[in-house]
Amino acid sequence: MDVIKKLEENPCTSKKSLAEHFNVPESTLRGILKNREAIIAAHRECGIQSKKRSRIQGGKFEEFEKVLVLWFKEARASNIPVHIELLREKAVHLSKSFEMGNFSASHGWVEKFKNRHDLATRVLSGKSASVNEGNVAQ
């Protein structure tokens, strides 16, 4: 995004000087400019989180991951603690709905999934950890 912003600020800037400024090869710069719209869209979608990422990568099963992220966020909003095993179980359960074959939600997949979506499985404590009993039955 910084490359795109710099070019928008000064459209007359040469590609060579821009590449030198950001200390990247010109081929990388051309790739960034070629994918400008996708980069801008991803930045809008991720907001501040996109600063942590240097690549735009979707999971192998993008729609499946969207549903799993939604479930995760709803669980956390309801103060339901989501630990790694619960996340793995839910992923395997959901994978059957998406007919994903023998999906196993390996430890590596779970860690990469959490990183892709900037999720953290933390222990909730204190007043924020109180769970509404009606939410647990769902």
HUNOR-V914765 format. One record per residue. N is the residue number from 1. RES is the residue in one letter. OMEGA is omega in radians with two decimals (* if undefined). Layout:
N,RES,OMEGA
N,RES,OMEGA
This chain:
1,M,-3.14
2,D,3.12
3,V,-3.12
4,I,3.14
5,K,-3.14
6,K,3.14
7,L,3.11
8,E,3.12
9,E,-3.11
10,N,-3.07
11,P,-3.13
12,C,-3.14
13,T,3.13
14,S,3.14
15,K,-3.13
16,K,-3.13
17,S,3.10
18,L,3.10
19,A,3.12
20,E,3.14
21,H,-3.11
22,F,3.10
23,N,3.09
24,V,3.07
25,P,3.13
26,E,3.13
27,S,3.08
28,T,3.12
29,L,3.11
30,R,3.09
31,G,3.11
32,I,-3.10
33,L,3.10
34,K,-3.10
35,N,-3.07
36,R,-3.08
37,E,3.13
38,A,3.13
39,I,3.12
40,I,3.13
41,A,3.12
42,A,3.12
43,H,3.11
44,R,-3.09
45,E,-3.06
46,C,-3.14
47,G,-3.08
48,I,-3.10
49,Q,-3.07
50,S,3.09
51,K,-3.10
52,K,-3.02
53,R,3.08
54,S,3.13
55,R,3.03
56,I,3.14
57,Q,3.02
58,G,3.05
59,G,-3.14
60,K,-3.12
61,F,-2.97
62,E,-3.12
63,E,3.08
64,F,-3.12
65,E,3.10
66,K,-3.14
67,V,3.14
68,L,3.10
69,V,3.12
70,L,3.10
71,W,-3.12
72,F,-3.10
73,K,3.10
74,E,3.11
75,A,-3.14
76,R,3.12
77,A,3.11
78,S,-3.13
79,N,3.05
80,I,-3.12
81,P,3.14
82,V,3.09
83,H,-3.02
84,I,-3.12
85,E,3.11
86,L,3.11
87,L,3.11
88,R,-3.14
89,E,-3.14
90,K,3.13
91,A,3.12
92,V,3.13
93,H,3.13
94,L,-3.11
95,S,3.10
96,K,3.11
97,S,-3.13
98,F,3.12
99,E,-3.07
100,M,3.08
101,G,-3.06
102,N,3.11
103,F,-3.06
104,S,-3.10
105,A,-3.14
106,S,3.13
107,H,3.12
108,G,3.13
109,W,-3.12
110,V,3.14
111,E,3.12
112,K,3.09
113,F,3.13
114,K,3.13
115,N,3.14
116,R,-3.04
117,H,3.11
118,D,3.14
119,L,3.10
120,A,3.06
121,T,-3.09
122,R,3.05
123,V,3.09
124,L,3.13
125,S,3.11
126,G,-3.08
127,K,-3.12
128,S,-3.10
129,A,-3.13
130,S,-3.05
131,V,3.03
132,N,-3.08
133,E,3.12
134,G,3.13
135,N,-3.10
136,V,-3.11
137,A,-3.11
138,Q,*
